Amino acid sequence: MAFVEEIKNYTVSYYAGGKNTNNYQYRAIIGLRREDGSLIGGAYFHRNATTMPNTDNQTSSGYLWFHYTWEDFPQVMDLLRNEGPVYARYVAGGWHLGSITTSTEPVGEGEHP
């Protein structure tokens, strides 16, 4: 079973913490939002891959938990800033895998001036 919803807006929380960072596992969280500002889910960027769960998750209320390593942050931000439309996709069943996905685009589209 797959869930797909267009991401219309996003918010970024980029955490500091100094030496206390060992007590908070996320370096950043991107809130993936609908047009009305309500949350579809979150992209969670772990400071350390050892804190990542084995799978992504969709709660009974529908909230999506997407887990990434910190090194993936620039690529996800690039998708949200520069592509459109962009979708939150979650595949349950044996996968339990989330993705931030673009729509079909023509080959050689390139950047627009």
C-alpha positions as a Markdown table, in Angstrom:
| # | Residue | x | y | z |
|---|---|---|---|---|
| 1 | Met | 0.0 | 0.0 | 0.0 |
| 2 | Ala | 1.4 | 3.4 | -1.0 |
| 3 | Phe | 0.6 | 6.9 | 0.3 |
| 4 | Val | 1.4 | 10.0 | -1.9 |
| 5 | Glu | 0.7 | 13.6 | -1.1 |
| 6 | Glu | 2.1 | 16.8 | -2.6 |
| 7 | Ile | 4.3 | 18.9 | -0.4 |
| 8 | Lys | 3.2 | 22.5 | -0.7 |
| 9 | Asn | 5.3 | 24.1 | 2.0 |
| 10 | Tyr | 8.1 | 23.2 | 4.4 |
| 11 | Thr | 9.8 | 24.5 | 7.5 |
| 12 | Val | 13.3 | 23.8 | 8.7 |
| 13 | Ser | 14.6 | 23.4 | 12.2 |
| 14 | Tyr | 18.4 | 23.4 | 12.3 |
| 15 | Tyr | 19.5 | 22.5 | 15.8 |
| 16 | Ala | 22.5 | 23.8 | 17.7 |
| 17 | Gly | 23.3 | 22.5 | 21.2 |
| 18 | Gly | 27.0 | 22.7 | 21.5 |
| 19 | Lys | 28.5 | 19.8 | 23.5 |
| 20 | Asn | 25.0 | 18.8 | 24.5 |
| 21 | Thr | 24.3 | 17.4 | 21.1 |
| 22 | Asn | 24.8 | 13.8 | 22.3 |
| 23 | Asn | 21.4 | 14.2 | 24.1 |
| 24 | Tyr | 19.4 | 15.1 | 21.0 |
| 25 | Gln | 19.7 | 12.7 | 18.0 |
| 26 | Tyr | 18.6 | 15.1 | 15.3 |
| 27 | Arg | 20.7 | 17.7 | 13.6 |
| 28 | Ala | 17.8 | 19.1 | 11.6 |
| 29 | Ile | 14.1 | 18.4 | 10.9 |
| 30 | Ile | 12.2 | 19.5 | 7.9 |
| 31 | Gly | 8.5 | 19.8 | 8.4 |
| 32 | Leu | 6.7 | 18.7 | 5.2 |
| 33 | Arg | 3.4 | 20.6 | 4.9 |
| 34 | Arg | 0.2 | 21.0 | 3.1 |
| 35 | Glu | -1.0 | 24.3 | 1.6 |
| 36 | Asp | -2.9 | 25.1 | 4.8 |
| 37 | Gly | 0.3 | 24.6 | 6.8 |
| 38 | Ser | -0.7 | 21.3 | 8.5 |
| 39 | Leu | 2.0 | 18.6 | 8.7 |
| 40 | Ile | 2.2 | 15.7 | 6.3 |
| 41 | Gly | 5.3 | 14.5 | 8.1 |
| 42 | Gly | 8.9 | 15.2 | 8.8 |
| 43 | Ala | 12.3 | 14.5 | 7.4 |
| 44 | Tyr | 14.5 | 13.7 | 10.3 |
| 45 | Phe | 18.3 | 14.1 | 9.8 |
| 46 | His | 20.2 | 12.1 | 12.4 |
| 47 | Arg | 23.5 | 13.4 | 13.8 |
| 48 | Asn | 24.7 | 9.8 | 13.9 |
| 49 | Ala | 23.4 | 6.9 | 11.8 |
| 50 | Thr | 23.4 | 4.6 | 14.9 |
| 51 | Thr | 20.2 | 6.4 | 16.1 |
| 52 | Met | 18.3 | 5.7 | 12.9 |
| 53 | Pro | 15.5 | 3.2 | 13.1 |
| 54 | Asn | 15.4 | 0.3 | 10.7 |
| 55 | Thr | 12.5 | 1.7 | 8.7 |
| 56 | Asp | 10.5 | 4.8 | 8.1 |
| 57 | Asn | 7.0 | 5.0 | 9.6 |
| 58 | Gln | 3.5 | 6.3 | 9.1 |
| 59 | Thr | 1.5 | 6.7 | 12.3 |
| 60 | Ser | -2.2 | 5.8 | 12.7 |
| 61 | Ser | -3.0 | 9.5 | 12.4 |
| 62 | Gly | -1.1 | 9.5 | 9.0 |
| 63 | Tyr | 2.0 | 11.5 | 10.0 |
| 64 | Leu | 5.1 | 10.3 | 8.1 |
| 65 | Trp | 8.5 | 9.8 | 9.7 |
| 66 | Phe | 11.3 | 9.9 | 7.1 |
| 67 | His | 14.8 | 9.2 | 8.4 |
| 68 | Tyr | 18.0 | 10.4 | 6.8 |
| 69 | Thr | 21.6 | 10.7 | 7.7 |
| 70 | Trp | 22.9 | 14.3 | 8.2 |
| 71 | Glu | 24.9 | 14.0 | 5.0 |
| 72 | Asp | 21.6 | 13.8 | 3.0 |
| 73 | Phe | 20.4 | 17.2 | 4.2 |
| 74 | Pro | 21.7 | 19.3 | 1.2 |
| 75 | Gln | 20.1 | 16.9 | -1.4 |
| 76 | Val | 16.7 | 17.0 | 0.3 |
| 77 | Met | 16.9 | 20.8 | 0.6 |
| 78 | Asp | 17.8 | 21.0 | -3.1 |
| 79 | Leu | 14.7 | 19.0 | -4.1 |
| 80 | Leu | 12.4 | 21.2 | -2.0 |
| 81 | Arg | 14.0 | 24.5 | -3.1 |
| 82 | Asn | 14.4 | 23.7 | -6.8 |
| 83 | Glu | 11.9 | 21.1 | -8.0 |
| 84 | Gly | 8.2 | 21.2 | -8.3 |
| 85 | Pro | 5.9 | 19.6 | -7.8 |
| 86 | Val | 7.4 | 17.5 | -5.0 |
| 87 | Tyr | 5.6 | 14.7 | -3.2 |
| 88 | Ala | 5.9 | 12.8 | 0.1 |
| 89 | Arg | 5.6 | 9.1 | -0.6 |
| 90 | Tyr | 5.4 | 6.2 | 1.8 |
| 91 | Val | 5.2 | 2.5 | 0.9 |
| 92 | Ala | 4.0 | 0.3 | 3.7 |
| 93 | Gly | 3.8 | -3.5 | 3.5 |
| 94 | Gly | 7.2 | -5.2 | 3.7 |
| 95 | Trp | 9.0 | -1.9 | 2.7 |
| 96 | His | 8.1 | 0.8 | 5.3 |
| 97 | Leu | 10.1 | 3.2 | 3.1 |
| 98 | Gly | 9.5 | 6.9 | 2.6 |
| 99 | Ser | 10.7 | 9.2 | -0.1 |
| 100 | Ile | 10.6 | 12.8 | -1.2 |
| 101 | Thr | 9.8 | 12.5 | -4.9 |
| 102 | Thr | 9.5 | 14.7 | -7.9 |
| 103 | Ser | 7.0 | 14.3 | -10.7 |
| 104 | Thr | 8.0 | 13.2 | -14.2 |
| 105 | Glu | 10.3 | 15.7 | -15.9 |
| 106 | Pro | 11.6 | 15.9 | -19.4 |
| 107 | Val | 15.2 | 14.9 | -20.2 |
| 108 | Gly | 17.5 | 17.9 | -20.5 |
| 109 | Glu | 15.1 | 20.3 | -18.8 |
| 110 | Gly | 18.0 | 22.1 | -17.1 |
| 111 | Glu | 17.9 | 25.2 | -15.1 |
| 112 | His | 15.6 | 28.1 | -16.1 |
| 113 | Pro | 17.2 | 31.6 | -16.4 |
